[in-house]
Amino acid sequence: MNTEFLSIGGYVKASSFSFSGGATEYYFMIDSKEDVSFEHELKNIYNTYVEAMKECGLSGYTLVFSRIYVSDIANQKDMIRNSAIFRELKMGAVSVIQQCPVYGGDIKILMYHIKPGNTALNKKTFDCNGEKHRNGALIKGSFYELLWVANFYGIGAFDSYVQTTEIFESFDHVLDDNGLTLLDNTVRTWIYVRDVDNHYKGMVESRKEYFEQNGLTPETRYIASTGIEGFSNEVDSLVAFDAYAVKNLVPEQIVRMEALENLSPTIQYGVTFERGTRIRYGDRSHLHISGTASIDKHGNVLHLSDVKKQAKRTIENIKALLAPHGAGISNMAYIIGYVRNLKDRRKVMDVLKKEIPENIPLILLEGAVCRPTWLVELEGVAIIPDSCDYPPFF
């Protein structure tokens, strides 16, 4: 395994993971210039993107998924959709969410690319369920098919329970069309809830019922997930959703990640997601770390009102999830942090700079966590070498 961390032009941080004869995976965090108009930010970020792709030998052909984080989606979405950078990102699955970047410009982009090794990248992009902005990408490798869906914003009554149910039903249709299921193939979800303090409960209840109907229980498994405050394209949407699934996995490749001395199972307080999920391939493992906060083994919030101690405990919890799998923070491909209160950003960043290697792509966003007393949350993915009897990743 060869791991590289790159800094390109002052506005790009990237990580890459390559394996002998296999595909190279890239994660990019792209920032924009501060104190210029949003239109100029879009132009600047496009030029930065072109430069970064050229330096890494990548293109729209290798793009799989991207998420655009913005500060004011209601006023910025039309400019985004008409921009050169958005046209490029439409070559993969692309999501747009309002979670204000707390440092830098008004827009940041997370991107995931796959550069094939000995095989071609067979990719198809599509719109989902007849909705203009819901979209997806299907990538076919030699052994697996990777399905990404993005921008599933809530439709229907102004009710998070109703909108969540519709989103999961629509996602299930996409899975079924591609020969996948929620239980057997879905690896990771991101669920964004408008005004999370008031509307998170409806999402949680809907998801729990839908999972039970589809065989996801404490005895089988749940899905690694982040549930956080975020605003989608439409002002009447209370819920938005991105997801990732893999075809041709066998159950033994999907490994529940736990750290029971640090974190309780989520079902203990009525929530249905995994703390983390490891997917094992013949050449590598992906360790998907769910949204993680300052929690103890009984499900209690630790360090009330102390954001720095909460940030440190959150990192300790992530380390505890990674350690049984022979991984650590240095194996993270990227980390996303969320702060409830913008005024806490410097305190949180002080902790993160001490605890997270400087070369790992990191972005800090404004986003309230599912309990008001949680002041900070972190998530990400780690990639480590593996050697097992399952086919390689790509």
C-alpha positions, 0 to 999 in steps of 0.5 A: 500500500502506498499512501500520499497526502498532497497540498496543491496551490494552497486551496487543496488538500488530498489523500491517495491510497494505491495498491499493487495492481489495483485502483488508486483512491483519491479524496480531495478537500477544495477550498475557495478564496475568502472576501470575494463575491460568490461568483468569483469563488465559483470561478476560483474553485473551478480553476483550482479543481482543474489544476489539482486534477491535472497534477494528479492525472485525474479528470471527470472520467475518474470522478465518482462522488462530490459534495458541495458545502455552501453558506446560503443555499437558497441564494447560491443554488442557481449560481452553483447549478449554472457554474463551470465547476458544477458541470464538471462535478455532474460527471459523478454523483453530486450533492449540494448542502448548506453547512457553512464552512467556518473557515475560508470562503463560502464554498468547499468541496469534498470529492472522491475519485478512483483511478483504475489499475489494470481495468477500465472505469465503467461509469454511468450517471443518472437522475433518480426517480424522475426528480431533476436534482436527485442523481446517482453514479454506478461504477462497475469494476471487475468484482464489485459495483459501487452505487452512489446516490446524492441530493435526495431532498425531502418531498411531500408534507412538511414532516420529517417522518413523511419525507424520510419515509419517501426518501428511503422508499425512493432509494430502495427503488434505485437499489432494486433497479440495480440488484441491491438491497438495503440490508445486503449492500448499503454501506453508508448514509448521510442524513441532513435535517433542517432544524435538527432540534425539532425535526430529528425525532421524526427522521429517527422514527421513520428510519427505525420503522423502515429498517425493521421492515427491511430486516435491519435489526440489532441482530443483523446490522445497521448502516454507518451514518451521519445524522446532522443539521443541514439545509437542502436545495428546497426550503420546504425540504426537512430532510436530505440524503446521500448514500453509498452501496456496494454490489457483490458483497458477502455478509462476512465482508461487512464488519460491525465496528464497536468500542463498547468501553467507550460508546454504547450501541446506538439502539440503547437510546433508540437510534439505528445506525452503526458506530462504524462499518468495515468493508473488507476486500482482498487488498484493502479495507474501508473503515467508515466512521459514523458521526461520532460525538462526546459519548460514554459507554452508557450513552451519556453526553460527556463534558457538558458545555465544554467544547474542547473536552468534547472534541478531545473525547470525540477523537478518543472515541474514534481511536477506540473504534479504529484500534481493534482493526489495526488502524489509527487516526493517521489512516484517515483519508479525510475528516469532517467536523461539525460545530453547533456554535460558530463561536466555538470554531477556534476552540475545536480547531485548537484540539483538532490541530493537536490530535489530527496529523496536519496532512489529513484533509480536514474540513470544519462546518457549521452543523448542530448535532442530534442532541443540543448538548453535543457541541461537536461531531466528527466523521470520516473514512480510513483506508488500510491494507488487507489480505483475505480471500475476498476479491480486491476492491477494483 
